[in-house]
Amino acid sequence: MKFNTKTIHGGQEHDPAYGSVMPPIYQTSTYAQSTPGGHKGYEYSRTHNPTRNALENAFASIENGTYGLAFASGLAAIDAVIKLLEPGDEVISTNDLYGGTYRLFTKVFEGFGIKFHFIGMENAGNIEQYVNDNTKLIWVETPTNPMMNVIDIKATADIARQHNLLLAVDNTFATPYLQRPLDLGADIVMHSATKYLGGHSDLVMGALVVKDKELAERLYFIQNASGAVCGPQDSFLALRGIKTLHVRMQRHCENGKAVANYLASHPKIEKVYWPGFEDHPNHDVAKAQMDDFGGMVSFTTKGNNYEEAIKIVENLKVFTLAESLGGVESLAGHPASMTHASIPKEEREKTGVVDSLIRLSVGIEDEDDLIADLEQAIG
Ligand SMILES: *Cc1c(COP(=O)(O)O)cnc(C)c1O
């Protein structure tokens, strides 16, 4: 099955009870048993729920994996991956990271004795010097948030394999429409399904997809033991979102390209970060591992003025000033004061999150309206 068919049918069966085409919302916590243990595969909804299972099968299908797991949020999914580790274990992670991931790693898991190395991975050759006997996991985000750095998944997977490490890739920005990390050698794909997979800014959810049965069983154990699962209603909404992922992504990519090109030609703009530009430092890797360049675009203004950046985001009318990304509507954010406020100023500036940086999640509205909005806001 090809991708555009998988988003609609992948892992899905019509409901056996009445043949409903969409999986019913099984809004139940528990299931009747005829005799102790005599049930139809479902006992309790933290462990299994038919609507959630349908979604988990869809996740596995679109990422070319075998096993999917749905969580209450993207961070709950990341939390489950780190719980595979033990005190003393070490993780090598991308340095330009979603702020909440950085907070979870440093403020929660470092306290449990897990050590994180945050490094620039744009050159995969950097990674090996941080590998030691305690290293268990490489954590990659690509393209990164919000600097749009691109990391070579295949080269990183080769290093992980050589040293017997797990490789997990946060595929939230790219989605499987653009890149499929498991095909490139990753062990775990993670999503904030809150973003493009859900696609309509109406739910918070996380996903993991793996191929290996033993790894899947360990993660299912953690999912059930820790209990950060999503409910049936949200599972239904995410399934509905995934059905249009390919058409939405196609438009996100077209509009993202138009906005990136417009900004690059604007006299007040200092720099535009978008992996589709030929002078993007890892454009060749992006071209090789992604099918297109996505709808996320970041930029800075000349003079790097904090107040001016705030003014621009306040002036936008079609773009909504809001956290999050990946919905049908265009959003703008100011990372230094919003998503990355939890990262110390010196740390964030090292990775390029300067005061004037603005991040756009380019939606699927009409391209002309988006550009006109930027024109009036930037001035
Ligand atoms: C939003 C996001 C997360 C966290 O997901 P939640 O669903 O908000 O918990 C993780 N990684 C990336 C890249 C994100 O954009």
The ligand as a MOL file (V3000), in Angstrom:
LIG
                    3D

  0  0  0     0  0            999 V3000
M  V30 BEGIN CTAB
M  V30 COUNTS 15 15 0 0 0
M  V30 BEGIN ATOM
M  V30 1 C 5.0290 19.6200 20.8300 0
M  V30 2 C 6.2540 18.8250 20.6780 0
M  V30 3 C 6.6000 17.8440 21.6300 0
M  V30 4 C 5.7870 17.5860 22.8750 0
M  V30 5 O 4.5150 17.1050 22.5750 0
M  V30 6 P 3.1760 17.3720 23.4480 0
M  V30 7 O 2.1310 16.6870 22.6710 0
M  V30 8 O 3.0270 18.8510 23.5510 0
M  V30 9 O 3.4360 16.7540 24.7970 0
M  V30 10 C 7.7480 17.1080 21.3890 0
M  V30 11 N 8.5210 17.3250 20.3050 0
M  V30 12 C 8.2230 18.2650 19.3860 0
M  V30 13 C 9.1240 18.4520 18.2110 0
M  V30 14 C 7.0940 19.0500 19.5430 0
M  V30 15 O 6.8080 19.9900 18.6340 0
M  V30 END ATOM
M  V30 BEGIN BOND
M  V30 1 1 1 2
M  V30 2 1 2 3
M  V30 3 2 2 14
M  V30 4 1 3 4
M  V30 5 2 3 10
M  V30 6 1 4 5
M  V30 7 1 5 6
M  V30 8 2 6 7
M  V30 9 1 6 8
M  V30 10 1 6 9
M  V30 11 1 10 11
M  V30 12 2 11 12
M  V30 13 1 12 13
M  V30 14 1 12 14
M  V30 15 1 14 15
M  V30 END BOND
M  V30 END CTAB
M  END
